[in-house]
Amino acid sequence: MSNGETPAMPVKVVTGAGTKTSKGLTKREMFAMHAMQGILSNSGGVIQANSRSGTSWCNCDASGLAQWSLECADALLAELEK
């Protein structure tokens, strides 16, 4: 299992049958989520408002946003491996 596939915030759950680890999001998924949040928070970024067409994508679409977010996550994971 690579670093990006490991749990971002694993939680040990104790039950009557024993202890198990709840995995949740992977580090890659969490890093991509935060990258996407940052990209979307830029008011002059990929989603903009204008007086003619209202709010819409600007030089991007949802697929492009997802790809950028994953590229950022992968770049961070690569740097952490150094």
C-alpha positions in Angstrom: 0.0 0.0 0.0 1.5 3.4 -1.0 1.5 6.4 1.3 -1.4 8.0 -0.7 -3.6 4.9 -0.1 -3.1 4.8 3.6 -5.9 6.3 5.8 -5.7 10.0 6.4 -7.1 9.8 9.9 -7.6 6.1 11.0 -9.8 5.4 14.0 -9.7 2.3 16.1 -13.1 1.0 16.9 -13.6 -1.3 19.8 -16.5 -3.6 19.6 -17.6 -6.8 21.4 -15.9 -8.8 18.6 -12.6 -7.0 19.1 -10.8 -4.0 17.7 -10.8 -2.9 14.1 -9.6 0.1 12.2 -12.0 2.3 10.4 -10.1 3.6 7.3 -12.2 6.5 6.0 -10.6 8.8 3.4 -7.2 8.0 2.0 -4.4 10.7 2.3 -4.7 11.2 -1.5 -8.5 11.8 -1.3 -8.1 14.2 1.6 -5.3 16.2 -0.1 -7.4 16.4 -3.3 -10.4 17.5 -1.3 -8.5 20.3 0.3 -6.9 21.3 -3.0 -10.3 21.5 -4.6 -11.6 23.5 -1.8 -8.8 26.0 -2.2 -9.2 26.3 -5.9 -12.9 26.9 -5.6 -12.5 29.5 -2.9 -10.7 31.8 -5.3 -13.3 34.4 -6.4 -11.4 35.0 -9.6 -10.8 31.3 -10.3 -12.6 28.5 -12.1 -16.1 29.6 -11.2 -16.9 33.3 -11.8 -20.0 35.5 -11.9 -20.7 38.1 -14.6 -23.6 40.3 -15.5 -24.4 38.5 -18.8 -24.4 34.8 -18.0 -24.5 34.7 -14.2 -22.2 32.3 -12.4 -20.5 29.6 -14.4 -17.3 27.9 -15.2 -14.4 30.0 -16.5 -11.8 28.3 -18.7 -12.5 25.0 -16.9 -15.1 22.4 -16.1 -15.8 20.0 -13.2 -13.6 17.3 -14.8 -10.7 19.7 -15.2 -11.1 20.8 -11.5 -11.0 17.2 -10.4 -7.9 16.5 -12.4 -6.1 19.6 -11.0 -7.1 18.6 -7.5 -5.6 15.1 -8.0 -2.5 16.5 -9.6 -2.0 18.7 -6.5 -2.5 15.8 -4.2 -0.1 13.6 -6.1 2.5 16.3 -6.2 2.3 16.7 -2.4 2.5 13.0 -1.8 5.6 12.9 -4.1 7.3 15.7 -2.1 6.5 13.9 1.2 8.2 10.8 -0.1 11.5 12.7 -0.6 
